[in-house]
Amino acid sequence: MRFSVFVPTFRRPGLLRRNLEALSLQTRKPDEILVGLRLQEDPEGLTTVDDFIHSHPEQKVVKVAVSRPGIVKAENALLAAATGDVACFLDDDAIPRPYWLANLARHYEREERIGGVSGPAIDVVAERPQLKRARYRNRVLFPGLVLDQSTRHTDRALGVDHFRGANMSLRIDALRACGGFDERLLGDCYRFEMDACLGISRQGYRLLFDPEIEADHHEAPRQGNTPRMSREALGNNAANETYVLLKHWGRGPAGLTHMAYALLVGNFACPGLAWALAGAVLRPFWRTRHLHGLRGLLPSWRGRLVGWRMSRERKAERAAAAAG
């Protein structure tokens, strides 16, 4: 099988250089590295890629021009240019460890029904990897509970429902059968990975999380994006999450049940009433930027309603396309 590594980048030349050098040191070499670049706006990134190509002529590197901002648009441009069987996704601030690709590839070559494989995107703080054990696997549970421990290590490789884009891989033909990544998503396209994973699972493929597929994630400031913890970002995140779940569960009784759950309970990152009240109580004792408390309730509620409207518009567009 052929493995294509996707690296979208924007104005982070130092981290991009480390990422590419780490790929050149893999025990199993990528068949191609595709780097998504906004050429006019990121000349330093272009220079970094050209320097890497000059110093590593043995490695196939493809520069892919990205004409529009946004991670989903960049990933779709890379998907259109890829010639491999498996797309291996890395953020430009994720540095794969030497056995990353070898450990990833063995799952696809062992079983045909593997549609995606991921590993821990290990958060690095002050150049120290934060190695932690997962308490549960990545799951998407009806009517809307999303469990995510993708920065942590499990005891063994196990089946999961979704991945984190900083360190994941998906079978290219299955991803293309889904139509690629959904460009309707708002803001920073939160949950675009989950949407693709659910679409691939519906084709009968299995998704695996393997703790030996390690990449160190140096979370860097994002250029041109909404600040991660702003109210606007929270509203966009809630809208995207609801839109993605309604896309796969429908807008009937299941969709209405999700909306009730989302507004009354919600998730850790996108709180409903219960999580907002719990956050208000816990914030003085639990220091985490993801515990929004009551300040996150109204943006999250507004986002859920936007997500409902997005799903309605998608349904109308599909009906019009089928009729035409």
KEKE-3310 file (N, C-alpha, C; in steps of 0.2 Angstrom, whole numbers, plus 5000, padded with zeros to 4 digits):
npx = (5004:5002:5007:5001:5007:4999:5001:4995:4999:5003:5011:5020:5034:5046:5041:5036:5047:5053:5043:5044:5057:5057:5048:5057:5065:5059:5056:5049:5048:5037:5027:5024:5024:5013:5012:5001:5000:4997:5002:5005:5003:5011:5026:5038:5035:5034:5048:5054:5049:5055:5068:5069:5066:5077:5087:5084:5083:5079:5066:5049:5041:5027:5021:5006:4995:4985:4970:4960:4956:4957:4955:4948:4947:4960:4964:4955:4960:4973:4969:4963:4975:4982:4990:4991:4985:4982:4978:4988:4987:4994:4996:5005:5012:5014:5025:5030:5035:5049:5045:5032:5025:5027:5021:5008:5006:5005:4993:4984:4989:4987:4973:4959:4947:4950:4947:4952:4966:4973:4983:4990:4991:5002:5002:5014:5022:5032:5042:5041:5034:5018:5014:5000:4988:4974:4957:4946:4939:4939:4923:4907:4892:4875:4863:4872:4884:4901:4916:4933:4949:4961:4974:4980:4987:4982:4980:4982:4980:4964:4947:4938:4927:4930:4943:4957:4963:4976:4984:4981:4974:4966:4958:4959:4950:4938:4937:4935:4923:4914:4913:4924:4930:4918:4913:4904:4906:4909:4919:4934:4932:4929:4926:4927:4935:4928:4916:4921:4925:4914:4907:4915:4914:4901:4902:4906:4918:4932:4938:4953:4963:4979:4991:5005:5007:5014:5014:5021:5013:5015:5007:5003:5001:4988:4987:4977:4965:4950:4952:4955:4947:4937:4920:4914:4921:4917:4903:4903:4909:4899:4889:4894:4896:4883:4878:4885:4882:4868:4868:4872:4863:4851:4836:4824:4815:4827:4836:4829:4829:4843:4844:4837:4845:4858:4855:4851:4860:4873:4891:4907:4916:4906:4895:4879:4864:4866:4880:4885:4881:4888:4901:4902:4902:4914:4925:4933:4941:4946:4957:4956:4955:4945:4933:4920:4909:4895:4897:4898:4886:4876:4882:4885:4871:4866:4874:4870:4857:4860:4867:4856:4849:4859:4859:4846:4847:4856:4849:4838:4846:4851:4839:4835:4845:4843:4830:4833)
npy = (4994:5012:5026:5042:5057:5071:5088:5102:5119:5135:5149:5145:5142:5137:5126:5118:5115:5106:5096:5091:5086:5076:5067:5063:5055:5044:5026:5019:5025:5039:5037:5049:5066:5078:5095:5108:5124:5142:5151:5165:5171:5165:5166:5162:5149:5142:5144:5136:5123:5122:5122:5110:5101:5102:5098:5085:5075:5062:5060:5061:5075:5086:5101:5109:5121:5131:5139:5145:5151:5140:5125:5113:5116:5116:5103:5096:5100:5094:5081:5080:5080:5069:5053:5041:5026:5028:5042:5051:5061:5075:5089:5104:5107:5095:5083:5068:5053:5042:5028:5030:5030:5017:5009:5013:5009:4995:4990:4993:4985:4972:4970:4971:4978:4989:5006:5017:5024:5029:5038:5044:5061:5069:5081:5094:5103:5116:5110:5097:5081:5077:5064:5053:5042:5035:5036:5031:5026:5034:5039:5041:5044:5041:5052:5062:5063:5065:5057:5060:5056:5058:5063:5055:5039:5023:5006:4997:4993:4998:4998:5013:5027:5040:5052:5063:5076:5080:5069:5057:5044:5040:5029:5032:5030:5028:5040:5049:5043:5048:5061:5069:5081:5090:5106:5115:5117:5128:5142:5137:5124:5114:5097:5092:5080:5070:5070:5064:5052:5046:5045:5036:5025:5021:5015:5002:5000:4998:5008:5012:5015:5017:5016:5016:5024:5037:5055:5070:5085:5101:5113:5127:5145:5150:5156:5169:5163:5161:5165:5152:5150:5159:5167:5167:5156:5146:5146:5143:5130:5122:5123:5116:5103:5099:5100:5090:5078:5078:5076:5063:5056:5060:5071:5068:5059:5055:5066:5077:5072:5073:5087:5091:5085:5091:5105:5104:5096:5094:5095:5093:5103:5110:5117:5112:5116:5109:5106:5118:5123:5114:5117:5131:5128:5120:5127:5135:5125:5117:5118:5122:5126:5122:5121:5130:5135:5146:5156:5151:5146:5153:5156:5143:5137:5146:5142:5128:5130:5136:5125:5116:5123:5123:5110:5108:5116:5109:5097:5103:5107:5095:5088:5097:5095:5081:5082:5090)
npz = (5000:4997:5005:5009:5016:5023:5026:5030:5031:5038:5040:5050:5050:5057:5065:5055:5048:5057:5058:5044:5044:5054:5047:5037:5044:5047:5050:5041:5025:5020:5005:4998:5002:5005:5005:5010:5005:5007:4995:4991:5004:5013:5011:5019:5023:5010:5006:5016:5013:5000:5003:5011:5001:4993:5001:5003:4991:4989:4993:4989:4988:4987:4983:4987:4981:4990:4989:4997:5014:5029:5037:5032:5019:5015:5018:5009:4997:4997:4997:4985:4977:4981:4978:4984:4994:5007:5017:5028:5041:5048:5059:5056:5067:5074:5078:5071:5079:5077:5073:5069:5056:5052:5062:5060:5047:5047:5052:5042:5032:5037:5038:5028:5031:5038:5041:5046:5056:5071:5082:5098:5100:5107:5119:5121:5133:5137:5131:5136:5135:5139:5146:5148:5154:5146:5151:5145:5129:5113:5109:5102:5108:5107:5115:5111:5117:5117:5119:5121:5121:5114:5116:5124:5131:5127:5134:5124:5107:5101:5096:5090:5089:5083:5078:5081:5072:5072:5072:5063:5052:5036:5025:5008:4997:5004:5011:5000:4995:5004:5000:5003:5015:5024:5019:5024:5037:5051:5056:5064:5059:5069:5074:5061:5058:5066:5058:5046:5051:5055:5043:5036:5044:5042:5030:5033:5038:5050:5064:5072:5087:5091:5103:5100:5089:5089:5090:5094:5100:5098:5102:5094:5092:5081:5065:5059:5063:5073:5091:5102:5114:5113:5114:5101:5095:5103:5100:5086:5087:5094:5085:5074:5080:5083:5070:5063:5070:5068:5054:5052:5061:5057:5056:5062:5076:5082:5080:5086:5099:5101:5101:5112:5122:5120:5123:5136:5143:5136:5131:5138:5131:5125:5132:5139:5149:5161:5161:5161:5174:5182:5178:5183:5197:5198:5193:5202:5207:5198:5186:5171:5154:5146:5154:5154:5162:5167:5158:5146:5142:5134:5121:5117:5117:5107:5096:5095:5090:5078:5072:5070:5060:5050:5047:5042:5030:5023:5021:5012:5001:4997:4993:4983:4974:4971:4965:4954)
capx = (5000:5005:5005:5002:5006:4996:5004:4993:5003:5002:5015:5024:5040:5050:5038:5035:5054:5054:5039:5047:5064:5054:5046:5063:5069:5054:5059:5046:5047:5031:5027:5023:5022:5010:5011:4997:5003:4994:5008:5006:5003:5016:5033:5042:5033:5036:5055:5055:5048:5060:5075:5068:5066:5084:5092:5081:5080:5076:5059:5044:5037:5022:5018:4999:4993:4978:4968:4956:4958:4953:4959:4945:4948:4967:4964:4952:4965:4978:4965:4962:4981:4985:4990:4991:4980:4980:4980:4990:4986:4998:4996:5012:5015:5014:5031:5030:5041:5052:5041:5025:5022:5028:5016:5002:5005:5004:4986:4981:4991:4985:4966:4956:4942:4952:4946:4956:4970:4976:4987:4990:4994:5004:5003:5020:5022:5038:5047:5040:5028:5013:5012:4995:4984:4967:4952:4941:4941:4936:4917:4902:4887:4868:4861:4876:4890:4907:4922:4939:4956:4966:4981:4983:4989:4978:4984:4983:4976:4957:4942:4936:4922:4932:4950:4959:4966:4983:4988:4976:4975:4960:4958:4958:4944:4933:4936:4932:4916:4911:4914:4929:4928:4912:4915:4899:4908:4910:4925:4940:4929:4928:4923:4928:4938:4923:4912:4924:4926:4907:4905:4919:4912:4895:4903:4907:4925:4933:4943:4958:4967:4985:4996:5012:5007:5015:5017:5022:5010:5017:5001:5006:4996:4985:4987:4971:4959:4947:4955:4952:4942:4932:4913:4913:4923:4912:4897:4905:4910:4893:4885:4897:4895:4876:4877:4888:4878:4862:4870:4873:4858:4844:4832:4818:4816:4834:4838:4825:4832:4850:4844:4835:4851:4863:4853:4850:4866:4879:4897:4912:4918:4901:4890:4872:4863:4869:4888:4887:4881:4893:4907:4902:4904:4920:4930:4938:4945:4948:4960:4956:4952:4939:4928:4917:4904:4889:4898:4898:4880:4872:4885:4884:4864:4865:4877:4866:4852:4863:4868:4850:4848:4863:4857:4840:4849:4859:4843:4835:4851:4851:4833:4834:4849:4840:4825:4835)
capy = (5000:5018:5031:5049:5061:5077:5093:5109:5124:5142:5154:5142:5139:5133:5120:5115:5112:5101:5091:5088:5083:5070:5063:5061:5050:5038:5020:5018:5032:5040:5037:5056:5071:5084:5101:5113:5131:5148:5153:5172:5174:5162:5164:5158:5142:5140:5143:5130:5117:5121:5120:5103:5097:5103:5094:5078:5074:5056:5060:5064:5081:5089:5107:5110:5127:5131:5146:5148:5149:5135:5118:5109:5118:5114:5095:5094:5102:5089:5075:5080:5079:5063:5047:5035:5023:5030:5048:5051:5068:5078:5096:5106:5108:5089:5080:5061:5049:5038:5022:5033:5027:5010:5007:5015:5005:4988:4989:4993:4979:4966:4969:4976:4982:4995:5012:5023:5022:5035:5037:5050:5068:5070:5088:5095:5109:5118:5105:5091:5078:5076:5057:5052:5036:5037:5033:5029:5027:5040:5037:5046:5040:5044:5057:5067:5063:5064:5056:5061:5055:5056:5065:5050:5032:5017:5000:4992:4996:4996:5001:5019:5030:5046:5054:5070:5077:5082:5063:5052:5042:5037:5026:5038:5029:5028:5047:5051:5041:5053:5068:5073:5084:5095:5113:5119:5119:5135:5144:5133:5118:5109:5091:5089:5074:5066:5069:5060:5045:5043:5043:5030:5019:5019:5011:4996:5000:4999:5013:5009:5019:5013:5020:5016:5028:5043:5061:5076:5090:5107:5117:5134:5150:5149:5162:5170:5159:5163:5163:5145:5150:5165:5165:5165:5150:5141:5145:5139:5123:5119:5123:5111:5097:5097:5099:5084:5073:5077:5074:5056:5053:5063:5076:5065:5058:5055:5073:5080:5070:5076:5094:5092:5083:5097:5111:5103:5093:5096:5092:5097:5108:5114:5115:5114:5119:5105:5106:5125:5124:5110:5121:5136:5125:5117:5131:5137:5120:5113:5123:5120:5131:5120:5121:5136:5138:5149:5161:5147:5143:5156:5155:5136:5137:5149:5137:5122:5131:5137:5118:5113:5127:5121:5103:5109:5119:5104:5093:5106:5107:5088:5087:5101:5092:5075:5084:5093)
capz = (5000:4997:5011:5007:5022:5022:5030:5029:5035:5037:5044:5056:5047:5062:5067:5048:5047:5062:5055:5038:5046:5057:5042:5033:5048:5048:5048:5035:5022:5016:4998:4996:5007:5002:5009:5008:5006:5004:4992:4992:5010:5017:5008:5023:5022:5004:5007:5021:5009:4995:5007:5012:4995:4990:5005:5003:4985:4988:4996:4985:4991:4982:4985:4984:4982:4994:4987:5002:5021:5032:5037:5028:5012:5014:5018:5003:4991:4998:4995:4977:4974:4983:4974:4988:4996:5014:5019:5035:5043:5053:5059:5055:5074:5076:5076:5072:5081:5071:5071:5068:5050:5052:5066:5057:5041:5048:5053:5035:5028:5040:5038:5023:5033:5042:5037:5049:5061:5074:5088:5103:5098:5114:5121:5123:5136:5139:5128:5140:5133:5144:5145:5152:5152:5145:5156:5141:5122:5109:5108:5100:5111:5107:5110:5109:5122:5114:5123:5117:5125:5109:5118:5129:5129:5130:5136:5118:5101:5102:5091:5093:5084:5080:5079:5081:5065:5073:5071:5061:5045:5034:5019:5004:4993:5008:5012:4994:4994:5008:4997:5007:5021:5023:5019:5027:5044:5053:5060:5063:5057:5074:5072:5054:5059:5068:5053:5041:5054:5055:5037:5034:5048:5039:5024:5036:5040:5057:5066:5077:5090:5093:5107:5098:5084:5093:5088:5099:5097:5100:5101:5092:5090:5074:5062:5056:5066:5079:5097:5103:5119:5113:5113:5094:5094:5106:5096:5080:5089:5096:5079:5070:5083:5081:5062:5061:5073:5064:5047:5053:5064:5055:5060:5065:5083:5085:5080:5092:5106:5102:5103:5119:5126:5119:5126:5143:5146:5132:5132:5142:5127:5122:5138:5140:5156:5167:5161:5163:5181:5185:5177:5188:5203:5198:5190:5207:5210:5192:5182:5164:5149:5143:5158:5153:5166:5164:5152:5139:5140:5129:5115:5115:5115:5100:5091:5094:5085:5071:5069:5068:5054:5045:5044:5038:5024:5019:5018:5007:4996:4994:4990:4977:4969:4968:4960:4948)
cpx = (5004:5002:5007:5002:5004:4998:5001:4997:5001:5006:5018:5030:5045:5047:5037:5042:5055:5050:5042:5053:5062:5052:5052:5066:5064:5058:5056:5045:5040:5032:5027:5022:5019:5009:5007:4999:4998:5000:5010:5006:5008:5023:5038:5041:5035:5044:5057:5054:5053:5066:5075:5069:5073:5088:5089:5078:5077:5069:5055:5040:5033:5020:5011:4997:4986:4976:4963:4958:4954:4956:4955:4946:4955:4967:4961:4957:4971:4975:4965:4969:4984:4985:4990:4985:4977:4982:4982:4991:4990:4997:5004:5015:5015:5020:5031:5036:5043:5048:5034:5022:5022:5023:5009:5000:5003:4997:4982:4983:4989:4977:4963:4951:4944:4951:4950:4960:4973:4980:4987:4994:4996:5006:5010:5020:5029:5043:5046:5034:5024:5010:5007:4991:4977:4962:4946:4943:4937:4929:4912:4895:4880:4866:4865:4883:4896:4913:4928:4945:4961:4973:4984:4984:4984:4983:4986:4979:4969:4953:4939:4931:4925:4940:4951:4964:4974:4987:4983:4978:4968:4961:4955:4951:4938:4931:4933:4925:4912:4910:4919:4927:4923:4914:4910:4901:4910:4917:4931:4938:4930:4924:4923:4930:4932:4918:4914:4924:4919:4905:4909:4916:4905:4896:4906:4915:4926:4938:4947:4962:4973:4990:5003:5012:5008:5017:5016:5019:5012:5012:5003:5000:4994:4984:4980:4964:4956:4950:4951:4946:4937:4925:4911:4915:4919:4906:4898:4906:4904:4889:4888:4896:4888:4875:4879:4884:4871:4863:4870:4867:4851:4841:4826:4818:4823:4837:4835:4828:4839:4849:4842:4841:4856:4861:4853:4856:4872:4885:4902:4914:4913:4895:4883:4871:4866:4877:4889:4886:4886:4900:4908:4904:4911:4926:4935:4942:4948:4950:4961:4953:4946:4933:4925:4913:4899:4891:4898:4891:4876:4875:4884:4876:4863:4868:4873:4860:4854:4865:4862:4848:4852:4861:4850:4842:4852:4854:4840:4839:4851:4845:4832:4839:4846:4834:4827:4840)
cpy = (5006:5023:5038:5053:5068:5082:5100:5113:5131:5146:5151:5138:5135:5126:5115:5111:5106:5095:5087:5084:5076:5065:5060:5055:5044:5031:5017:5024:5033:5040:5044:5060:5077:5089:5106:5120:5136:5152:5161:5175:5171:5160:5161:5150:5139:5139:5137:5124:5116:5119:5112:5099:5097:5098:5086:5076:5067:5055:5064:5069:5085:5095:5108:5117:5127:5139:5149:5146:5144:5128:5113:5110:5115:5106:5093:5095:5096:5082:5074:5078:5073:5057:5041:5032:5025:5037:5049:5059:5070:5086:5098:5107:5101:5085:5072:5058:5044:5032:5024:5029:5020:5006:5008:5010:4998:4986:4988:4987:4972:4965:4974:4980:4988:5001:5018:5021:5029:5033:5044:5056:5071:5078:5089:5102:5111:5113:5098:5088:5076:5069:5055:5046:5038:5033:5029:5030:5032:5037:5043:5042:5044:5046:5062:5068:5061:5063:5056:5061:5054:5059:5060:5043:5027:5011:4996:4996:4993:5000:5008:5022:5036:5047:5061:5071:5079:5075:5058:5050:5039:5034:5031:5036:5030:5036:5050:5049:5045:5060:5072:5076:5090:5102:5118:5121:5126:5136:5140:5125:5112:5103:5089:5082:5069:5065:5064:5053:5042:5041:5037:5024:5016:5015:5004:4995:5001:5004:5011:5015:5015:5017:5020:5021:5035:5049:5066:5082:5097:5112:5124:5138:5149:5155:5163:5167:5163:5161:5157:5145:5156:5162:5164:5158:5144:5140:5141:5131:5119:5118:5117:5104:5095:5096:5092:5078:5072:5075:5066:5052:5055:5068:5074:5064:5058:5062:5077:5078:5073:5083:5095:5090:5089:5103:5110:5100:5096:5092:5096:5103:5113:5113:5117:5116:5115:5106:5114:5126:5120:5114:5127:5134:5123:5121:5133:5132:5116:5118:5120:5125:5129:5119:5128:5139:5141:5154:5157:5145:5146:5155:5148:5135:5140:5144:5131:5124:5133:5130:5115:5117:5124:5114:5103:5112:5113:5099:5096:5106:5100:5086:5091:5097:5085:5076:5086:5088)
cpz = (5000:5002:5009:5014:5020:5028:5028:5034:5033:5042:5050:5053:5051:5063:5060:5047:5051:5060:5049:5040:5049:5052:5038:5037:5050:5046:5042:5031:5019:5008:4995:5002:5003:5007:5006:5010:5003:5001:4993:4999:5015:5013:5012:5023:5016:5004:5011:5017:5003:4998:5008:5006:4992:4994:5006:4996:4984:4990:4991:4989:4986:4986:4982:4986:4985:4993:4992:5009:5024:5032:5033:5021:5010:5013:5011:4997:4991:4995:4988:4974:4976:4978:4978:4990:5003:5015:5026:5036:5049:5053:5058:5062:5077:5074:5077:5075:5076:5069:5069:5062:5049:5056:5064:5051:5042:5049:5046:5031:5031:5039:5033:5025:5038:5038:5039:5055:5064:5080:5093:5100:5105:5115:5124:5127:5139:5137:5132:5138:5139:5143:5150:5150:5151:5149:5152:5134:5119:5107:5106:5102:5110:5114:5109:5114:5118:5118:5119:5122:5120:5110:5123:5127:5132:5131:5129:5113:5102:5097:5094:5087:5081:5082:5080:5075:5066:5071:5069:5054:5043:5027:5013:5000:4997:5010:5006:4993:4999:5005:5000:5013:5020:5024:5021:5034:5045:5056:5058:5061:5062:5072:5065:5054:5061:5062:5048:5044:5054:5048:5034:5038:5045:5033:5027:5038:5047:5058:5072:5080:5093:5097:5105:5092:5087:5089:5093:5096:5101:5099:5100:5091:5082:5071:5058:5058:5072:5086:5100:5109:5119:5112:5106:5093:5097:5103:5090:5082:5091:5090:5075:5073:5082:5074:5060:5064:5069:5057:5047:5056:5061:5059:5063:5073:5086:5085:5085:5098:5107:5104:5110:5124:5126:5123:5134:5147:5142:5133:5136:5138:5125:5127:5137:5147:5161:5167:5163:5170:5184:5184:5182:5195:5203:5196:5195:5209:5204:5187:5175:5159:5146:5147:5158:5158:5163:5158:5146:5137:5134:5122:5113:5113:5108:5095:5090:5089:5078:5068:5066:5061:5048:5042:5040:5031:5020:5017:5012:5001:4992:4990:4983:4971:4966:4963:4954:4943)
residu = (MET:ARG:PHE:SER:VAL:PHE:VAL:PRO:THR:PHE:ARG:ARG:PRO:GLY:LEU:LEU:ARG:ARG:ASN:LEU:GLU:ALA:LEU:SER:LEU:GLN:THR:ARG:LYS:PRO:ASP:GLU:ILE:LEU:VAL:GLY:LEU:ARG:LEU:GLN:GLU:ASP:PRO:GLU:GLY:LEU:THR:THR:VAL:ASP:ASP:PHE:ILE:HIS:SER:HIS:PRO:GLU:GLN:LYS:VAL:VAL:LYS:VAL:ALA:VAL:SER:ARG:PRO:GLY:ILE:VAL:LYS:ALA:GLU:ASN:ALA:LEU:LEU:ALA:ALA:ALA:THR:GLY:ASP:VAL:ALA:CYS:PHE:LEU:ASP:ASP:ASP:ALA:ILE:PRO:ARG:PRO:TYR:TRP:LEU:ALA:ASN:LEU:ALA:ARG:HIS:TYR:GLU:ARG:GLU:GLU:ARG:ILE:GLY:GLY:VAL:SER:GLY:PRO:ALA:ILE:ASP:VAL:VAL:ALA:GLU:ARG:PRO:GLN:LEU:LYS:ARG:ALA:ARG:TYR:ARG:ASN:ARG:VAL:LEU:PHE:PRO:GLY:LEU:VAL:LEU:ASP:GLN:SER:THR:ARG:HIS:THR:ASP:ARG:ALA:LEU:GLY:VAL:ASP:HIS:PHE:ARG:GLY:ALA:ASN:MET:SER:LEU:ARG:ILE:ASP:ALA:LEU:ARG:ALA:CYS:GLY:GLY:PHE:ASP:GLU:ARG:LEU:LEU:GLY:ASP:CYS:TYR:ARG:PHE:GLU:MET:ASP:ALA:CYS:LEU:GLY:ILE:SER:ARG:GLN:GLY:TYR:ARG:LEU:LEU:PHE:ASP:PRO:GLU:ILE:GLU:ALA:ASP:HIS:HIS:GLU:ALA:PRO:ARG:GLN:GLY:ASN:THR:PRO:ARG:MET:SER:ARG:GLU:ALA:LEU:GLY:ASN:ASN:ALA:ALA:ASN:GLU:THR:TYR:VAL:LEU:LEU:LYS:HIS:TRP:GLY:ARG:GLY:PRO:ALA:GLY:LEU:THR:HIS:MET:ALA:TYR:ALA:LEU:LEU:VAL:GLY:ASN:PHE:ALA:CYS:PRO:GLY:LEU:ALA:TRP:ALA:LEU:ALA:GLY:ALA:VAL:LEU:ARG:PRO:PHE:TRP:ARG:THR:ARG:HIS:LEU:HIS:GLY:LEU:ARG:GLY:LEU:LEU:PRO:SER:TRP:ARG:GLY:ARG:LEU:VAL:GLY:TRP:ARG:MET:SER:ARG:GLU:ARG:LYS:ALA:GLU:ARG:ALA:ALA:ALA:ALA:ALA:GLY)
# end
